[in-house]
Amino acid sequence: MTTTSIPIQNVTPKADTRRFPLDQWYVAGFSSDLTDKPIARTFLNQKVVLFRTGEGQVGALEDRWCHRSLPLSCRTVVGTGG
């Protein structure tokens, strides 16, 4: 069983997260959870979208479309941006 993790660093706590180190790795989910549909997760009160590219690479971003402030997790993955 494979797990996928993302680093949570340089975040500004929005609630009482002092009990959790912000410079550590946290389990994001199982690799099998990541398909062609992005999924939303919240880590230490930070909204994150997890996704897999067309080439199978795993990615994680802030779950916010920067131009419209809508969740990226409601969209689809198209191309690789490269």
N, C-alpha and C positions, 0 to 999 in steps of 0.2 A: 504494500500500500504506500503510495507516494503522497506527500503533503506539499502544499505550496505556501510559502511565507513571504511577507513583505516587511521591510523595516519601517518602523514608525519613529521618525526623527524630526526634529525642528518643528514641532507642532505647538500651538498655543492651547493649553487646556481650557475647555469651556465649562468644565464642572470639576468636581473633586477627583482628580486623577493622580494626586500626589502619591498614592500608594503604588502606582505602576511606573516602573522606569520607562522613560520615553526613548531611550537609546538602545532598546532591546528588540529582538525578533519575536513576533507573535504568530501563532498558527492562523492562517487565513482560511483554510479549508482543504479538502481533498482535491488532488489533481483531476480526478474523474468528475468533480463538480463543474469544472470549467469546460464549457462547450462553446458553440458559436454564438450563444446568447450571453451578454454581459450580466454579471450578478452584483448586487449591492451588498455591502457589508459595513458595519460600523465598528471601528477599533478606537478605544479610548475617546469616545465621543467625536471621532473624525469619520465622515462619510467617505467611503472608498468604493470604486467599481473595479471588479476583477474581470479579466477577459482573456481570451486566447486569440491570437492573430491567425490569419489564413495559413501561415507556415507552422502553426502549433506552438509558438512562443507565448509564454504567460506574461501578462501585463497588469499593472495596477496604477490607477490614477485617482485623484480627488474626484468624487462623484458629482461634478458640477461642470456643465457646459459653459465655458468662460464667456461666451458672447451673449448668452441668454439666461444664465443662472438656472438652467434646468438640469435634472439628473442625467448623466451619461448612461446610467444603467437602464434607462427606458428606451435606449436606441439600439442599433445593431453595429457590429464591427464590419467595416468595409475597408479593404486594402491594408497596407502596412504603414503608410505615410512616408515611405522611403523612396 
